Amino acid sequence: MNSKGRIVIKLGGGLITNKNLSKTINKEAIKNVCNTIKQLNDEGYVLIIVHGAGSYGHILSKKMDIANGINNEIQEQQINAVQQIRSNMIELNNEVIKSLKKIGLVAIGYPPSKWAKGIGKDFTGNLDIFETINNDKIPICFGDVVDRDDSNKFGILSGDDLMYRISMEIPNVNFTIFLLGDVDGVLTNPPNNLNAKLIKNYSKNDITNTSHSSDIDVTGGIDLKLLRAVEISKKIENVWFLNGNRSERIMQLIHTGTTIGTKILP
């Protein structure tokens, strides 16, 4: 482990896919972020990447009510959907891995359905896979449908819960960064509201009129992200929400300690 430490980055599902159109990827956004990851890697940071599901997971999950576990009336369709979502997520993960490979980085995907069980931040599974890797291989995981040991049979493990556990349990993490699609950080109102202003420092007592697309989002949207980010900030000084389409801000943050975005405070 080198002296610069680790950076944990979440590529939001709304950044790397078009959330409203099934399995539609945003190649340009992925390419830009991968270029920044390469810069960070070249500078000697060790990276761990988590990504969201976007339209590769949320639409079918919503339609088949996967988040609430097994429903006897549609059990067969649900079991097919679980397989389909897992396969979609590996497909999306491979797109990110491919994009990194193009610029000379080796990344390894760790689908949570293969190593994690249970949902929420108390899921079980061995996180050592994210620690044992040195700087020449970047581990990537993502929000996924995982098995559960209770009567629900399965559920959705959110990328935000993975961000929490990785940031809290893997040593030497200096920055935890959530990359959003098309917004500069946490806003006072939903992005389509003309009065929406950027909150530069967010702590859990701040009032923000958040919104998430409950018609497609199945894991709690921005509210869960903020909840986990505040918890992470109790241990890690630099927890930020940034606009993933302005990846130069990541470099600015790493080099200067600040940028346009939202810093999360405990």
C-alpha positions in Angstrom: 0.0 0.0 0.0 1.6 3.3 -1.0 1.5 6.5 0.9 -1.2 8.3 -1.1 -4.0 6.1 0.2 -7.2 4.9 -1.4 -10.1 6.6 -3.2 -13.5 5.0 -3.3 -15.6 6.3 -6.2 -19.3 5.6 -6.9 -20.3 6.0 -10.5 -24.0 6.8 -10.2 -26.5 4.8 -12.3 -27.8 8.1 -13.7 -24.3 9.0 -14.8 -23.3 5.9 -16.7 -26.8 5.0 -18.1 -29.9 6.8 -19.2 -32.1 5.8 -16.3 -35.4 6.1 -18.2 -34.5 3.8 -21.2 -33.9 0.1 -20.5 -30.2 -0.8 -20.9 -29.0 2.4 -22.4 -25.4 3.2 -21.7 -23.8 6.6 -21.6 -20.4 5.8 -23.2 -19.1 9.3 -23.2 -19.6 9.7 -19.4 -18.0 6.4 -18.7 -15.0 7.3 -21.0 -14.5 10.6 -19.3 -14.6 9.2 -15.8 -12.2 6.4 -16.8 -9.7 8.9 -18.0 -9.8 10.6 -14.6 -9.4 7.2 -12.9 -6.3 6.7 -15.0 -4.9 10.1 -13.9 -5.5 9.1 -10.3 -3.9 5.7 -10.8 -0.9 7.3 -12.5 -0.5 9.6 -9.5 -0.3 6.6 -7.2 -3.7 6.4 -5.6 -5.3 3.0 -5.1 -8.8 3.0 -6.4 -12.0 1.0 -5.5 -15.0 1.6 -7.8 -18.7 1.0 -7.1 -21.3 1.7 -9.7 -25.0 2.0 -9.8 -27.5 0.0 -11.8 -29.4 2.8 -13.6 -31.5 1.4 -16.4 -29.7 -2.0 -16.4 -31.3 -2.8 -13.0 -34.0 -0.4 -11.8 -36.6 -0.7 -14.5 -37.0 -4.5 -14.3 -36.6 -4.5 -10.5 -39.4 -2.1 -10.2 -41.7 -3.9 -12.6 -41.1 -7.2 -10.8 -41.1 -5.8 -7.3 -37.7 -7.4 -6.6 -36.8 -5.1 -3.7 -39.6 -6.6 -1.6 -38.6 -10.2 -2.0 -40.5 -13.2 -3.2 -44.1 -12.8 -4.1 -45.8 -16.1 -4.5 -48.2 -14.9 -7.2 -45.4 -13.9 -9.6 -42.7 -16.1 -8.2 -41.7 -17.7 -11.5 -41.4 -14.3 -13.3 -39.5 -12.9 -10.4 -36.9 -15.7 -10.5 -36.4 -15.1 -14.2 -36.1 -11.4 -13.6 -33.5 -11.9 -10.9 -31.3 -13.9 -13.3 -31.9 -11.3 -16.0 -30.9 -8.4 -13.7 -27.8 -10.1 -12.5 -26.8 -10.8 -16.1 -27.6 -7.1 -17.1 -25.5 -5.9 -14.2 -22.5 -8.0 -15.3 -23.0 -6.6 -18.8 -22.9 -3.0 -17.5 -19.9 -3.8 -15.3 -18.1 -5.2 -18.3 -18.6 -2.0 -20.2 -16.8 -0.1 -17.4 -14.0 -2.7 -17.3 -13.7 -2.5 -21.1 -13.5 1.3 -21.0 -10.7 1.1 -18.4 -8.9 -1.6 -20.4 -8.8 0.7 -23.5 -6.6 3.1 -21.6 -4.4 0.5 -20.1 -6.0 -0.2 -16.7 -6.8 -3.7 -15.5 -10.1 -3.9 -13.5 -11.8 -6.9 -11.9 -15.5 -7.1 -11.4 -16.9 -8.6 -8.2 -20.7 -9.2 -8.7 -22.2 -9.0 -5.2 -24.6 -11.8 -6.1 -21.6 -14.1 -6.0 -20.0 -13.0 -2.7 -22.6 -11.0 -0.6 -25.8 -12.0 1.2 -28.5 -9.8 2.7 -29.4 -6.2 2.1 -28.8 -2.9 3.8 -25.5 -1.9 5.4 -25.4 -5.1 7.5 -25.1 -7.4 4.6 -22.6 -10.3 5.0 -19.7 -11.1 2.7 -15.9 -10.9 2.7 -14.7 -7.4 1.9 -11.1 -8.5 1.8 -11.3 -8.8 -2.0 -11.2 -5.0 -2.1 -8.1 -4.8 0.1 -5.8 -7.4 -1.2 -5.5 -5.9 -4.6 -2.6 -3.6 -5.2 -2.4 -0.7 -7.6 -2.2 -2.7 -10.8 -5.8 -4.1 -10.6 -8.8 -2.0 -9.8 -11.7 -3.9 -8.0 -15.2 -2.9 -9.1 -18.6 -3.9 -7.6 -22.1 -2.6 -8.0 -25.6 -2.6 -6.7 -27.1 -6.1 -7.3 -29.8 -8.6 -6.6 -28.5 -10.8 -3.8 -29.8 -13.8 -1.9 -31.2 -13.4 1.5 -31.4 -16.0 4.3 -34.9 -15.1 5.3 -38.3 -15.8 3.8 -37.8 -13.0 1.3 -35.3 -15.2 -0.6 -33.7 -12.2 -2.4 -33.5 -8.4 -2.3 -31.5 -5.5 -3.7 -28.1 -4.6 -2.2 -27.6 -0.9 -2.9 -24.3 0.4 -4.2 -24.6 3.1 -1.4 -24.5 0.3 1.2 -21.4 -1.1 -0.5 -19.9 2.4 -0.5 -20.5 2.6 3.3 -19.0 -0.7 4.2 -16.0 -0.4 1.9 -15.2 3.2 3.0 -15.5 2.2 6.7 -13.8 -1.2 6.7 -11.0 -1.0 4.1 -7.9 0.8 5.6 -6.3 4.0 4.2 -9.3 5.5 2.4 -8.7 9.2 2.1 -11.6 10.2 -0.2 -15.1 8.8 -0.8 -16.6 10.4 -3.9 -20.2 10.0 -5.2 -20.4 11.0 -8.8 -23.8 12.1 -10.0 -25.2 12.6 -13.5 -25.8 16.2 -14.5 -26.0 17.9 -11.1 -23.2 19.6 -9.4 -23.8 18.1 -6.0 -26.6 18.1 -3.4 -29.3 20.7 -4.2 -31.8 22.5 -2.0 -34.6 21.4 -4.4 -34.9 18.8 -7.2 -32.8 19.6 -10.2 -35.7 20.6 -12.4 -36.8 23.3 -9.8 -35.5 26.8 -10.9 -34.9 27.7 -7.2 -32.5 24.7 -6.7 -29.2 25.9 -5.3 -26.1 23.9 -4.6 -25.4 23.0 -0.9 -21.7 23.4 -0.5 -21.5 21.7 2.9 -24.2 19.2 3.8 -24.8 17.8 7.3 -27.7 15.7 8.3 -29.6 18.6 9.9 -29.8 20.4 6.6 -33.2 20.6 5.0 -33.2 19.6 1.4 -36.3 18.9 -0.6 -34.9 15.9 -2.3 -36.6 13.8 -4.9 -35.9 10.5 -6.5 -37.7 8.9 -9.3 -39.8 6.5 -7.2 -41.3 5.2 -10.4 -38.0 3.7 -11.4 -35.6 3.9 -8.5 -35.7 1.0 -6.1 -33.0 1.7 -3.6 -33.9 4.9 -1.9 -32.3 7.4 -4.3 -30.5 10.5 -3.1 -31.9 10.1 0.5 -30.1 6.8 1.1 -26.9 8.2 -0.5 -27.0 11.2 1.9 -27.7 8.9 4.9 -24.7 6.7 4.1 -22.5 9.6 3.2 -23.1 11.3 6.5 -22.2 8.1 8.3 -19.0 7.7 6.2 -18.0 11.3 7.0 -17.8 10.4 10.7 -14.6 8.5 9.8 -13.4 9.9 6.5 -12.8 13.6 6.2 -13.3 14.0 2.5 -16.8 12.7 1.5 -18.1 14.5 -1.6 -20.9 14.5 -4.1 -19.7 15.8 -7.5 -20.9 16.1 -11.0 -19.6 13.1 -12.8 -19.8 14.8 -16.2 -17.2 17.4 -14.9 -14.5 14.9 -14.0 -11.8 17.6 -13.9 -13.4 18.6 -10.6 -12.3 15.2 -9.1 -8.7 16.1 -9.9 -9.2 19.6 -8.5 -10.5 18.2 -5.3 -7.7 15.7 -4.9 -5.1 18.4 -5.6 -6.5 21.4 -3.7 -8.9 19.9 -1.2 -11.9 21.7 -2.6 -14.0 22.1 -5.8 -17.5 22.8 -7.0 -19.6 20.2 -5.3 -21.0 19.2 -1.9 -18.8 18.2 1.0 -20.6 15.9 3.4 -20.1 16.6 7.1 -20.9 14.4 10.1 
